[in-house]
Amino acid sequence: MNFNMTPKQPTNGFTVLELFCGGGLGATGFKSAGYEIVKALDIDKNAVKAYRHNFGDYVEQADINEIDIDSLPDTDVIFGGPPCQDFSVAGKGVGADGERGKLVWRYLEIIERKQPKAFVFENVKGLITKRHRPTFDALIEKFNEIGYEISWEVVNAWDYGVAQKRERVFIVGVRNDLGFKFDFPNPLEGDYQTRVLRDVIGDLPEVGEYFYVNRGGWGKCLVKSVFGLEDVSPTIKSQNANLPPGYPGHPKDADQICNRPISPTKAPRRFTVRECLRIQSAPDTYVLPDDISLTAQYRIVGNGIASRVAWYIGRALADQLSSNCK
């Protein structure tokens, strides 16, 4: 099948500046929702290469801390998520004191200077944990101070039809003079359907031996963490790590699963990059260049925003902007 969970919508007339764009999984959703992305920025050369390969030359490799804000285009919407590792439960958790954590304030500074009609900010759920909640609350307060009505939610990608339990914090700000507050789209509405791994990767061909791991060493331990095609994927991570706690042994239908036994007579294997892309709800038309290393490809996919979630939120924002900006 031609896998596509982000059906193309008519052009909505709104322009976008994308910050921390990564390889463009979020852009896939926003562009399909009808936006015109006029500029995209990221510091990672491989992510920029992937973005350019899929979308064109309006992407630039740049350190957002060093960029001249006045040189950035004025757009209707600013979209993106600052690097999340400093707020991640899986990371060191140094928060806003970390070099990457400080980028949330740079994001705010750009919003303040450019004053778009709206912005969409995405980050890990760790941003609202007890340890980092003071930073989150201060961020919301600052967004209010610079003139934005704020809505935020923890969004689980699975609620929007993605075969992955991926929770992320989304903050959507609407400029005060527009006179409305963003309403997040309701999960389960419209064309939603429950999805499990079989729905998104069950039709892919068998992989080569490269993706299998030895039964010795760490591979032996992975046999204890098997799940099948009738399950929902846990969060796809940037390093394609082991399965999180809570997913017990599950021997059936495992012929398309990463890091799990394929059958009683085969070694376990990890997800392929294409499988990870599908689990992230990216369409098959999105392709990573062959000259990007496999490690970098996994990182690009794991760091991305689930394309369908970006599509859903982007559609809702465009509809609400259109209704209130006449």
N, C-alpha and C positions, 0 to 999 in steps of 0.2 A: 504494500500500500504506500501511497504518497502521504506520509505522516505530516499533519498540519493541525495544530490546536489554536492557531492564531489567524482565523480567517480575515482576509483583507477587507477593510471598511472603506467607505468613501473618504476622500480628503476632507478633513475637518477645518482647515484654514488656520490652524494654530502652529506656531513655530516653537522649536525646542533647542535649548542648549543642554547638552548632556555632559555632566561632570563625573569623573571616575567611571568611565564608560565600559571598562573591561573589554571583553571580546565582542560585546554587542548582543547578548541574550536578552537584556532588557529592551534594547533598541528594537529588536525583532518584534516585541510586543507593541511598543509605542508606534512604530512605523505602520504596522498592520492595523492599528487603531485609527490611523488617518493623519498622524502628525508629520510635519516636515522637520527633521532634525538638521539644523543648519551648521552646527559645530559640535564636536565631541572631543573630549580630552582624557588622556590617561597617561601615566608615567611608564607603564610596562610595555616594552617594545613588542613582545609577542602578542599581547592583547591587542595592541594597536594594529599589528600586522593582520590579525584575524578579523578585526573590525573593518579595516580597509578592504580586505579580500571580499567581504560580504556586502559592504555598503558604499564604498567609494572614498574619495580623497578628502572629505571634510573632517576627518578625524586627524588629530595631532598628538604626537608624543610630547608630553610636557609635564613638568612639575607644577602642580596647581598652586603650591606655595610661592612659586617664583613668577607665575604668570601675571602680566599686566591686566588688571581687571577691566580697565577702560578699553582694552583692545578686544574684549569679548563682545559678541553681537548682542544686541537687545532682542529678547525673544519673549513670547507669551508665557512659556513654561521653562523652568529649570528642573532637570530630572537627574537623579543619581544617588549612589550610596557610597559615602567615604569608606575606605578600608576598615574592616570590622574586627580584625584580629585582636586589637587591644581591648575590645569589649566582649570577646567571645568567651563562653564557658570553656571551650576547648583550648583557648590560648592562655597567655600568662595573666590576662585580666588586669593590665596596668591602667586601662581606661584612658581618660583624657590626658593623663600624664605621659602616655606613650607617644612616640613620634607620629604614629598613624592615627592615634586617638585625637590628636590635636587638629586633625583635618576636618573634624566636625565644625570647629569654629571658623575655619577658612571657608567652608561651605556656607555658613551663616553670613560671613562677611561679603561673599559674592552675592548672595540673595539681597542683602541690605543695599549694596551699591547698584545692582541691576534692576531691582524692583519689578520682577516679572508679575504677571497676573496671578500665577500660582507656581508652586513647586511641589515636587514629590521626592521625599527623602526615605531611603531604605537602609536598614541596618539589622544586626543580629538581635535576637531576643535578650541577649545578655545586657543590652543597654538599659533595660528596665529592671534588672535584678537589684537586690538591696545594695550591693557594692557600688553599682554605677548609677543608681536612681538619682542621687543628687545632681550628677552631670546631666541626666535626661531632663529633670525638672528645670534646671537652669537653662537648658537649650530651648525648651518650650517657652519659658518666660522671655528669653531673648527674642525668639521669633515673634511673640506678641508685641514686644517693645518696638520692633522694627516695622510693625504695621500689618501683621498677618493674623487671620483667624485660623486657628489650628484644630485639625482633627487627627487623631492617631489611633491605630489598632495593631494588635498582633494578628497577622494574617497567616493562616496555614494554607499552603499551596494546595493541599489535598481538598480543601473546601471548594476550590475553584476548578476541580476536575483534573488536577495533576496527580499522577500516581506516585506521590512522594509526600511524606509528612515533614514539611519544611516550614518552620515558623520564623517569620521575620517581622520586625517592627516597621511599619510604614507611617510616616508623618506627612500629611498633606496640608499645605498652607495656602490660603486664598487671601489676596490683598484686601484690606479692610474696605476700601472704597467700592468694591464690587458688591458688597452687601449680602453675602451668603457664606455659609459654612459647608465644606465638602461632606457629602454623605457617602460612606463606603458602600460599594455594591453588595447586595445581599448574596451570600453563598447559596448555592443550590438553585438559583433562578435561571430562566432561559434554557440554554442548551447544555446545562450541566448533566453529567452522568458520572457515577462512581467508577473510578478507574483503578485497576490493579496492574501489576507488571505485565501480565499477559496481554493486556490491551495495547501497551505501548512498545513492547519489545518482542512479543511472541512471534511475529512474522519475520524477524531478521534471520539471516542465514547463520549456520554454525560457524564458529570462529576457528582460526588456526591455532596451532599449539603454543604460539607466543604468549597467549593470555592465560595459559594454565600455570599453576604454581606447583612446586614439588610437594610431595607428601611429608617430607622431612622438615625440620626446623619450624618456622612460624606457620608454614602451610598446614602442618599437622593439626595445629590448634584451631584452624578455621573450620575444620569439619564439625566443630561444636556449634557453629553459628550459621546454620543453613536455613534459608527460607525459600518459598516457592513462588511460582508465577501468579498464584491467587492472592499474594500478599501485596501490600503497599510498601514502596521503598522507604527506608529512613532517609534522612537528609544526605544528599550527595555533597561530599566535601571536596575541598581543593586538592587533597592528597589521596583520594580514593582509599580511605582508611578502613579499618575493620568495622564490622557491623556493631552498632551501639548496643548496650545492654537492653534486655527485654525481647530480643528476637531469638527464640529457642531453636533447637534442631528441627529441621523440617525437610525430610528426604524427597518429597515428591516434586515433579515438574521443575527440576532445578537446572535444566539444560541451557538457560539463558541468564544465569545469575553470576554476579561477580564474587570472587573469593569464597565460593561455596562448592561442595561436591557436585559434580555434574551428573554422576551416576555412581553406583557402587564400584564401578571398575575404572573410573576416570578421576584424575586429580581435580581439585577445586580450581576455579579461575575467578578473575575479577571482571567487572563490567568493562566492555569496550567503550571507547570514547563515544561512538554513535549511540550506544545504549544509554550512556550518561546524558547525552544531549536530549534524547527522547524523554528520559525521566525528568529532565529540566523543561520539558514541553517545547523545546526548540524544533522547528520544522526540518524536514530532511533537506530543504533547500539551503539551510545554513551549513556551511562546510568549513572545517579548519584546514589551513594549508599544510601540505605534507612536509614542508621545511621547518615546521614548528615541532620541537621535540615532544615525545609522548608525555613526559612529565609536565611540560608547560601546557599541553592541551588539556590534561586533567585539571590543572590549576585554573585555567580559563573557565572551564565548564563549572567547576565547583564554586568559584567565586561569583558566578553570574546570578542575576535575578531570574527566577523562573519566568519564561517568556509569556506564558498564559496569564500569570498574575499581573505582569506589567500591562498586558493587553486589556484585562478586565478593568484595572484601576484607570488606565489611560482612557478607555472608552467612557467610563463614568465621569471622569473629570471633563472630558471634551463636551459631553452632553450637558453637564451642569454649567460650564463656562458659556456654552452657546445659548442656554436658556436665560442666563443672567447678565450677559454682556451685549445687550442689544442697543 
